[in-house]
Amino acid sequence: MSSAETAPPVDITESAAEQAVDLLEGEGMDTDEAGLRLFVQQGGCAGLSYGMRFDNAPEDDDTIVEGHGLRVFVDPASLKYIGGATLDFEGGLQGKGFSVENPNAESECGCGESFRT
């Protein structure tokens, strides 16, 4: 097995997982089934933007990534744009919340919420 086959399609940092699990539990969602949906949509100043929402369960064709107690659901269309990305969370006064570090992005807008591949 090569390292490409063993690497997760999306890496989840411990801080992102802790924050998302806390939010899921605060919504009364079952963290064994529910998870964070990470997706890509048209829009933003650079052409594509990231989206996130909580879902009670994955769709049949989703890729499911688990890390630090968090399940992340990614649909096939979004996976081709964000495969190999890292989901992170930065808190504090200058923190910007959840962020996606995407190696597939050729350019990003100044806010880091939209990108072009």
ZILINSUL-V208193 format. One line per field, one symbol per residue. phi: phi as a letter, one per 30 degrees, with the letter a starting at -180 (. if undefined). psi: psi as a letter, one per 20 degrees, with the letter a starting at -180 (. if undefined). burial: + if it has 9 or more other C-alpha atoms within 8 Angstrom, else -. A space follows every 50 residues. Layout:
phi: ???
psi: ???
burial: ???
//
This chain:
phi: .ddddcdddbccdddddedddededddiddddcdacdcbcbdkidcjbbd bbadbdaddecddcccahiccccbdeddedcbeidccbbbcjdcdcidbc ccddddabdddicbabc
psi: prhhhipqhpppqhhggggggggghhikqoihgrappprpqprriigqqq qqrpqhqqrhjqpppppkjpppppqhhhhhhjpjrpprppaahjqjbqqp ooiiphqqrhijiqrp.
burial: --------+++++++++++++--++---+++--++++++++-++-+++++ +--+++-+---+-+++++++++++++-++-++++++++++-------+++ -+-++--++---++++-
//
